[in-house]
């Protein structure tokens, strides 16, 4: 499977979701590789820190920019799961990955500024499905307020219902400090002692992967 994690805006938790899903899946026995197509190289640096810390299991990481569809076709022949961490903008990398991906996860914060980028993403998905009709595209509410009183999540769900190319994941990823700590330590939250964050990643993975 090729899983693309991409968005039209930076700072929405793409690398957090990509790296944490990668760590969780490899612990579940999947053969996983990360492809970092973002010039900021957040995922690649995460893997460097993970290797320096001697964390196991290890996860290979490849960096590519530009047209990445041929790289993805090659990687998916050699690994069970290829996770692509794309930059936070419309790019050649994102579009070429969309043309071959099985699943696109679009992290978005539950804020007006972030949600206003979704019409463009919705349009890009429609274009990509001209080449890749089997592409599944799902928005993930990410970095959501941990205070359940705040209605941002409910408002975002209402807005997302307007987009014909995107469905909405059941799992919500909350704004928790442990995600930032884990990224800096080269670890997944499923490797740390935080039951809430661990459950979020396990539930998100369970929506899209058969881990039995």
Residue frames relative to the residue before (quaternion, step in Angstrom):
aa qw qx qy qz dx dy dz
X 1.0000 0.0000 0.0000 0.0000 0.00 0.00 0.00
X 0.2151 -0.7335 0.6280 0.1460 3.55 -1.12 0.74
X 0.0838 -0.7838 0.6153 -0.0020 3.56 -0.65 1.20
X 0.1189 -0.7863 0.6053 0.0346 3.56 -0.67 1.15
X 0.1099 -0.7596 0.6388 0.0535 3.57 -0.87 1.00
X 0.2017 0.7961 -0.5260 0.2210 3.56 -0.31 1.28
X 0.0032 -0.7798 0.6259 -0.0092 3.54 -1.29 0.46
X 0.5512 -0.6108 0.4661 0.3254 3.55 -1.34 0.29
X 0.7600 0.3080 -0.1492 0.5526 3.57 1.26 -0.22
X 0.4277 -0.6957 0.5143 0.2619 3.55 -1.04 0.75
X 0.7644 0.4159 -0.2637 0.4162 3.54 -1.33 0.14
X 0.5381 0.6363 -0.3964 0.3853 3.57 1.18 0.52
X 0.6330 -0.5781 0.3262 0.3984 3.59 1.25 0.14
X 0.2649 0.7909 -0.5151 0.1975 3.60 1.16 0.48
X 0.7136 0.4480 -0.2662 0.4681 3.57 0.72 -1.07
X 0.5961 0.5613 -0.3583 0.4486 3.58 1.09 -0.67
X 0.6920 0.4589 -0.2791 0.4824 3.58 0.88 -0.93
X 0.6595 0.5219 -0.3183 0.4374 3.60 0.89 -0.92
X 0.7159 0.4491 -0.2710 0.4608 3.60 0.78 -0.98
X 0.6746 0.4952 -0.3119 0.4498 3.59 0.93 -0.81
X 0.6293 0.4981 -0.3423 0.4886 3.59 1.03 -0.66
X 0.6314 0.5417 -0.3357 0.4419 3.59 0.99 -0.79
X 0.6721 0.4877 -0.2952 0.4725 3.58 0.89 -0.94
X 0.6682 0.5017 -0.3122 0.4521 3.58 0.87 -0.89
X 0.6820 0.4975 -0.2969 0.4462 3.59 0.87 -0.93
X 0.6602 0.4939 -0.3273 0.4615 3.59 0.97 -0.76
X 0.6197 0.5160 -0.3443 0.4808 3.61 1.12 -0.56
X 0.6594 0.4914 -0.2996 0.4837 3.58 1.18 -0.54
X 0.6389 -0.5720 0.3114 0.4094 3.58 1.27 0.09
X 0.4920 0.6568 -0.4410 0.3634 3.60 1.24 0.07
X 0.4010 -0.6719 0.5704 0.2498 3.55 -1.23 0.63
X 0.0002 0.8558 -0.5080 0.0978 3.57 -0.09 1.37
X 0.0206 -0.7493 0.6604 0.0445 3.54 -1.21 0.65
X 0.2957 -0.7260 0.5931 0.1836 3.57 -1.14 0.71
X 0.1136 -0.7492 0.6469 0.0853 3.55 -1.08 0.79
X 0.1465 -0.7956 0.5863 0.0438 3.57 -0.54 1.21
X 0.0425 -0.8132 0.5804 -0.0083 3.60 -0.53 1.20
X 0.5287 0.6361 -0.3876 0.4070 3.57 1.31 0.17
X 0.4986 -0.6773 0.4554 0.2921 3.58 -0.83 0.97
X 0.6187 0.5469 -0.3494 0.4428 3.62 1.14 -0.49
X 0.2537 -0.8336 0.4635 0.1609 3.58 1.33 -0.31
X 0.1685 0.8213 -0.5289 0.1314 3.60 1.02 0.74
X 0.6821 0.4805 -0.2955 0.4654 3.58 0.88 -0.91
X 0.6475 0.5193 -0.3238 0.4541 3.60 0.96 -0.84
X 0.6654 0.4817 -0.3098 0.4787 3.59 0.97 -0.79
X 0.5784 0.5655 -0.3663 0.4599 3.59 1.12 -0.62
X 0.6790 0.4801 -0.2922 0.4723 3.58 0.88 -0.94
X 0.6052 0.5448 -0.3540 0.4600 3.62 1.05 -0.70
X 0.6753 0.4771 -0.2961 0.4782 3.59 0.91 -0.92
X 0.6244 0.5383 -0.3384 0.4537 3.59 1.03 -0.75
X 0.6685 0.4908 -0.2967 0.4736 3.58 0.94 -0.89
X 0.6530 0.5169 -0.3149 0.4554 3.59 0.97 -0.85
X 0.6849 0.4702 -0.2784 0.4819 3.58 1.10 -0.70
X 0.4448 -0.7179 0.4350 0.3123 3.58 1.28 -0.11
X 0.3136 0.7728 -0.4989 0.2356 3.57 1.17 0.55
X 0.0798 -0.7694 0.6321 0.0465 3.52 -1.12 0.76
X 0.5223 -0.1711 -0.8351 -0.0229 1.50 -2.18 1.20
X 0.5046 -0.6405 0.4888 0.3103 3.54 -1.22 0.55
X 0.1957 -0.7545 0.6160 0.1136 3.55 -1.27 0.51
X 0.3450 -0.7339 0.5364 0.2337 3.61 -0.66 0.99
X 0.1069 -0.7856 0.6077 0.0464 3.56 -1.18 0.64
X 0.1357 -0.7703 0.6216 0.0420 3.54 -0.99 0.99
X 0.1867 -0.7694 0.5986 0.1222 3.60 -1.05 0.76
X 0.1046 0.7773 -0.6122 0.1006 3.57 -0.89 0.99
X 0.0934 -0.7591 0.6373 0.0943 3.56 -1.19 0.55
X 0.6876 0.4550 -0.3513 0.4435 3.56 -1.26 0.36
X 0.7905 -0.2280 0.2233 0.5227 3.54 -1.09 -0.81
X 0.0505 -0.8507 0.5229 -0.0181 3.60 -0.41 1.21
X 0.4198 0.7359 -0.4674 0.2526 3.63 1.20 -0.03
X 0.6597 0.4960 -0.3263 0.4608 3.62 0.96 -0.78
X 0.6076 0.5380 -0.3462 0.4707 3.60 1.08 -0.71
X 0.6736 0.4977 -0.2985 0.4577 3.58 0.93 -0.88
X 0.6309 0.5237 -0.3429 0.4585 3.59 0.96 -0.76
X 0.6518 0.5040 -0.3082 0.4756 3.57 1.06 -0.75
X 0.6839 0.4972 -0.2971 0.4437 3.59 0.84 -0.96
X 0.6845 0.4982 -0.3090 0.4335 3.61 0.89 -0.85
X 0.5801 0.5444 -0.3850 0.4679 3.60 1.24 -0.20
X 0.7543 0.4061 -0.1930 0.4784 3.58 1.18 -0.58
X 0.7679 0.2529 -0.1443 0.5706 3.59 1.25 -0.38
X 0.5582 -0.6084 0.4509 0.3391 3.55 -1.18 0.59
X 0.8048 0.0868 0.0036 0.5871 3.56 0.92 -0.97
X 0.0957 -0.7541 0.6487 0.0373 3.55 -0.90 1.05
X 0.1025 -0.7953 0.5967 0.0320 3.59 -0.66 1.11
X 0.1674 -0.8005 0.5729 0.0541 3.55 -0.65 1.19
X 0.1424 -0.7552 0.6356 0.0737 3.57 -0.84 1.03
X 0.0932 -0.8293 0.5509 0.0038 3.58 -0.28 1.31
X 0.6097 -0.5725 0.4108 0.3630 3.56 -1.24 0.45
X 0.5554 -0.6452 0.4298 0.3008 3.55 -1.25 0.48
X 0.6342 0.4562 -0.3628 0.5080 3.56 0.63 1.16
X 0.5782 -0.5147 0.4828 0.4095 3.54 -1.36 0.21
X 0.1310 0.8103 -0.5506 0.1520 3.58 -0.56 1.12
X 0.6567 -0.4812 0.4030 0.4181 3.52 -1.33 0.24
X 0.6249 0.5500 -0.3342 0.4420 3.56 1.03 -0.82
X 0.6879 0.4837 -0.2893 0.4573 3.56 0.83 -1.00
X 0.6841 0.4961 -0.2966 0.4449 3.59 0.84 -0.94
X 0.6804 0.4750 -0.3049 0.4674 3.60 0.90 -0.85
X 0.6318 0.5111 -0.3380 0.4747 3.61 1.07 -0.65
X 0.6137 0.5550 -0.3434 0.4443 3.61 1.04 -0.74
X 0.6450 0.5641 -0.3246 0.4005 3.58 1.06 -0.74
X 0.7853 0.2839 -0.1589 0.5267 3.61 1.20 -0.37
X 0.5170 0.6688 -0.4138 0.3379 3.62 1.23 -0.29
X 0.4231 -0.6687 0.5490 0.2691 3.54 -1.27 0.50
X 0.8035 0.0928 0.0123 0.5879 3.53 1.04 -0.89
X 0.1146 -0.7632 0.6337 0.0531 3.54 -0.98 0.95
X 0.1058 -0.7557 0.6439 0.0560 3.55 -0.83 1.05
X 0.1308 -0.7926 0.5947 0.0312 3.56 -0.82 1.08
X 0.1915 -0.7872 0.5748 0.1152 3.61 -0.15 1.21
X 0.0704 0.7837 -0.6160 0.0379 3.56 -1.03 0.76
X 0.4130 -0.6684 0.5524 0.2784 3.54 -1.04 0.74
X 0.4892 -0.6639 0.4848 0.2914 3.55 -1.17 0.58
X 0.4574 0.6462 -0.4782 0.3801 3.56 0.74 1.11
X 0.6423 -0.5539 0.3590 0.3895 3.57 -1.12 0.59
X 0.6506 0.5360 -0.3255 0.4283 3.60 0.90 -0.91
X 0.6858 0.4673 -0.2828 0.4810 3.57 0.98 -0.80
X 0.6760 0.5076 -0.2992 0.4425 3.56 0.88 -0.92
X 0.6090 0.5684 -0.3526 0.4263 3.59 1.15 -0.53
X 0.6010 0.5476 -0.3696 0.4498 3.62 1.23 -0.19
X 0.5573 0.6734 -0.3756 0.3079 3.60 1.17 -0.45
X 0.5790 0.5648 -0.4186 0.4131 3.69 0.96 -0.49
X 0.6429 0.5069 -0.3217 0.4756 3.61 1.02 -0.79
X 0.6474 0.5062 -0.3223 0.4698 3.59 0.93 -0.85
X 0.6293 0.5415 -0.3254 0.4526 3.56 0.97 -0.86
X 0.6533 0.5087 -0.3007 0.4732 3.57 1.01 -0.86
X 0.6572 0.5154 -0.3098 0.4543 3.60 0.94 -0.89
X 0.6308 0.5266 -0.3349 0.4611 3.57 1.03 -0.77
X 0.6313 0.5337 -0.3271 0.4578 3.57 1.00 -0.83
X 0.6525 0.4985 -0.3061 0.4817 3.58 1.00 -0.83
X 0.6583 0.5209 -0.3132 0.4440 3.59 0.92 -0.91
X 0.6550 0.5272 -0.3166 0.4391 3.58 1.01 -0.75
X 0.5055 0.6100 -0.4303 0.4326 3.58 1.26 -0.12
X 0.7291 0.3671 -0.2019 0.5412 3.57 1.16 -0.71
X 0.7962 0.1935 -0.0337 0.5722 3.54 1.07 -0.82
X 0.1006 -0.8673 0.4833 0.0640 3.61 0.53 1.17
X 0.6596 0.5217 -0.3104 0.4431 3.61 1.19 -0.44
X 0.4117 0.7269 -0.4698 0.2855 3.61 1.26 -0.03
X 0.1886 -0.7513 0.6247 0.0985 3.55 -0.88 1.02
X 0.0724 -0.8188 0.5694 -0.0040 3.59 -0.75 1.04
X 0.0070 0.8149 -0.5726 0.0896 3.55 -0.70 1.17
X 0.3067 -0.7226 0.5912 0.1850 3.56 -0.93 0.94
X 0.1436 -0.7726 0.6144 0.0708 3.56 -1.08 0.80
X 0.3369 -0.7160 0.5700 0.2210 3.58 -0.71 1.01
X 0.0403 -0.8295 0.5516 -0.0774 3.53 -0.49 1.31
X 0.8237 0.1574 -0.1522 0.5230 3.55 -1.18 0.65
X 0.2365 0.8005 -0.5097 0.2085 3.55 1.09 0.79
X 0.6156 -0.5568 0.3923 0.3964 3.60 -1.11 0.57
X 0.3977 -0.7257 0.5085 0.2380 3.57 -0.91 0.89
X 0.5774 0.5603 -0.3743 0.4610 3.58 1.30 -0.20
X 0.3513 -0.7814 0.4720 0.2079 3.62 -0.39 1.16
X 0.5413 0.6227 -0.4052 0.3939 3.60 1.23 -0.27
X 0.6242 0.5544 -0.3411 0.4321 3.59 1.10 -0.71
X 0.3387 -0.7926 0.4841 0.1504 3.55 -0.74 1.12
X 0.3285 0.7788 -0.4926 0.2072 3.61 1.20 0.12
X 0.6551 0.5259 -0.3250 0.4343 3.58 0.92 -0.86
X 0.6660 0.4900 -0.3068 0.4713 3.57 0.90 -0.89
X 0.6425 0.5193 -0.3238 0.4612 3.59 0.98 -0.80
X 0.6500 0.5184 -0.3158 0.4571 3.56 0.99 -0.84
X 0.6359 0.5334 -0.3315 0.4487 3.57 0.97 -0.80
X 0.6389 0.5212 -0.3262 0.4623 3.58 1.02 -0.78
X 0.6697 0.4962 -0.3001 0.4640 3.57 0.96 -0.86
X 0.6593 0.5314 -0.3142 0.4292 3.59 0.91 -0.89
X 0.5727 0.6060 -0.3769 0.4033 3.57 1.14 -0.54
X 0.6026 0.5909 -0.3498 0.4066 3.61 1.22 -0.38
X 0.6839 0.5186 -0.2885 0.4243 3.60 1.12 -0.51
X 0.3702 -0.7856 0.4603 0.1840 3.55 -0.61 1.18
X 0.7068 0.4672 -0.2716 0.4565 3.62 1.12 -0.50
X 0.7301 0.4070 -0.2063 0.5086 3.58 1.27 -0.34
X 0.1647 -0.7206 0.6579 0.1443 3.53 -1.09 0.75
X 0.4209 -0.7039 0.5162 0.2467 3.59 -1.27 0.14
X 0.4531 -0.6807 0.5076 0.2714 3.56 -0.88 0.98
X 0.5123 -0.6322 0.4846 0.3210 3.57 -1.13 0.64
X 0.6855 0.4919 -0.2779 0.4593 3.56 1.04 -0.82
X 0.1715 -0.7538 0.6275 0.0930 3.56 -1.05 0.87
X 0.2485 -0.7494 0.5961 0.1461 3.58 -0.90 0.97
X 0.2671 -0.8025 0.5191 0.1229 3.57 -0.52 1.20
X 0.5458 -0.5992 0.4777 0.3388 3.53 -1.29 0.42
X 0.1453 0.7943 -0.5647 0.1705 3.56 -0.14 1.33
X 0.5414 -0.6401 0.4441 0.3161 3.57 -0.97 0.88
X 0.5914 0.6054 -0.3738 0.3794 3.60 1.04 -0.68
X 0.5988 0.5545 -0.3741 0.4404 3.61 1.09 -0.55
X 0.6665 0.4815 -0.3034 0.4816 3.59 0.97 -0.81
X 0.6353 0.5273 -0.3269 0.4598 3.59 1.00 -0.81
X 0.6627 0.5154 -0.3068 0.4484 3.57 0.94 -0.93
X 0.6438 0.5319 -0.3274 0.4420 3.59 0.93 -0.89
X 0.6907 0.4782 -0.2774 0.4661 3.59 0.96 -0.86
X 0.6998 0.4632 -0.2631 0.4760 3.58 1.16 -0.57
X 0.4590 -0.6844 0.4533 0.3397 3.59 1.23 -0.16
X 0.5874 0.5629 -0.3637 0.4538 3.54 1.17 0.60
X 0.4238 -0.6414 0.5611 0.3069 3.52 -1.32 0.30
X 0.5804 -0.5847 0.4168 0.3841 3.59 -1.12 0.50
X 0.5906 0.5626 -0.3770 0.4387 3.60 1.17 -0.40
X 0.6500 0.4788 -0.3144 0.4994 3.59 1.30 -0.17
X 0.6702 0.4700 -0.2834 0.4996 3.58 1.31 -0.08
X 0.5537 -0.6375 0.4416 0.3032 3.54 -1.29 0.36
X 0.4667 0.6136 -0.5096 0.3821 3.55 0.44 1.27
X 0.3043 -0.8189 0.4615 0.1545 3.54 -0.08 1.32
X 0.6427 0.5369 -0.3379 0.4295 3.61 1.02 -0.71
X 0.6826 0.4630 -0.2857 0.4879 3.58 0.86 -0.94
X 0.6244 0.5422 -0.3420 0.4463 3.57 0.97 -0.84
X 0.6670 0.5078 -0.3019 0.4540 3.57 0.91 -0.92
X 0.6247 0.5470 -0.3454 0.4373 3.61 1.02 -0.76
X 0.6904 0.4617 -0.2864 0.4776 3.59 0.86 -0.93
X 0.6379 0.5216 -0.3328 0.4585 3.60 0.97 -0.78
X 0.6664 0.4933 -0.3008 0.4712 3.59 0.97 -0.85
X 0.6448 0.5166 -0.3281 0.4579 3.60 0.96 -0.82
X 0.6580 0.4936 -0.3099 0.4768 3.58 0.93 -0.88
X 0.6611 0.5355 -0.3059 0.4274 3.56 0.97 -0.86
X 0.5877 0.5769 -0.3729 0.4274 3.59 1.18 -0.44
X 0.8248 0.2812 -0.0898 0.4823 3.59 1.00 -0.79
X 0.7515 0.3099 -0.1879 0.5513 3.59 1.24 -0.25
X 0.3688 -0.6882 0.5786 0.2358 3.54 -1.10 0.75
X 0.0408 -0.8483 0.5272 -0.0277 3.58 -0.15 1.29
X 0.4284 0.7110 -0.4638 0.3095 3.58 1.22 0.30
